[in-house]
Amino acid sequence: MTFSQYGDYFYLYILLLTSIPAIILGLCEKKIKYYGMIATAFMILLIVGVNVHLKFLIAFMVIEVIVVKGYEYVRKKTDSKLVYRLFLLASMSPIIINKLSPYTSMGTIGFIGISYLNFRTIQMVIEIYDGAIKEVKLLDMIYFVLFFPTLSSGPIDRSRRFEKELEKNISRSEYVNEYLAPGIKKIFMGIGYKFVIAFLINVYWMSKIPTDITFKNALSYMYAYSLYLFFDFGGYSLFAVGTSYIFGIKAPDNFNKPFISKDMKEFWTRWHISLSRWFGDYIFSRYLISSMRKKRFKSRATAGRVAQMITMLVMGFWHGLTWFYIVYGIYQGLALVLTDIYQKKSKFYKKHKKEKWFEYVQIFVTFNIACFGLLIFSGYFA
């Protein structure tokens, strides 16, 4: 038997019981780290189950430990880009296999949350090459990758930040005021988001929209699905972050009022923040810097726009190898590029951008652009 993380009431009951020793340790000013490792192993068995998916998870960890620790050793001997790229490809192999396997006779090879776990190991290989990570502690690495509060859907943390928190000595007052109280608050917000608002949207709106595709039905589904996805995933993220706080780790927030964004660039700083920052740091910024160094384009603006298209297209492919995910990636890339062009070229925008009425218009327009993108993402037209 397995349980849906943060989506099953019995799971939440077990989570409550599992959190009590962590709270006691925090109040006693003891490190939660080693109990957290035990709790993570137990909760993984609860979430994944003792089945073929657990075997995939174990195989994944064995591969990634060999790759990360192997590259840590090799990096001290050479800074060869070819060697780095081979290790990076090896690190990426689980997610590549997972995305391609459904189209083979073997069926899906993987487990819940494989993408989010793989992003963490890929990040470590990249930062070992950069020289930002000098030493990889085996137990800390395993705990970072498998940390159960963020197992199935993130948020995506960074190893150096995570390990810094692990070694931090937290006083009782600091634990209560900066970890326990905010963590509990986030969990209760998650309950409201996921089990109240998302539930009501689904039951009384989204599920009642007729299945035949008309303009009216598509428009209604666009708004219903967008709001449902935000409150459902936002609720999950609040649960994950809140639980992380209780276990002494300040996992990054994943949403920050995305539907009040004034443009699509701002939207991607508020929506699925940990994912967009990961793609921004490791794809967008690196391609942009490389393009500027190699003078691929005449201007930085052009390089930036190409980088935006590539980043969002990769994000589309990452979601899945289906046409609507790929179109979603292209759509988001075009939305960012056109936003950038409009803001740089439009005299009307430059004249009115700080006026209150114009900000409200921008929020309304951006909300609809974002919602249409999520309509594509939903596979409504598939």
Secondary structure by P-SEA (a helix, b strand, c coil): ccccccccaaaaaaaaaaaaaaaaaaaacccaaaaaaaaaaaaaaaaccccaaaaaaaaaaaaaaaaaaaaaaaaaccccaaaaaaaaaaaaaaaaaaaaccccccccccccaaaaaaaaaaaaaaaaaacccccccaaaaaaaaaccccccccccccaaaaaaaaaccccaaaaacccaaaaaaaaaaaaaacccaaaaaaacccccccccccaaaaaaaaaaaaaaaaaaaaaaaaaaaaaaaaaccccccccccccccccaaaaaaccaaaaaaaaaaccaaaaaaaaaaacccccaaaaaaaaaaaaaaaaaaaacccaaaaaaaaaaaaaaaaaaaaaacccccccccccaaaaaaaaaaaaaaaaaaaaaaacccc
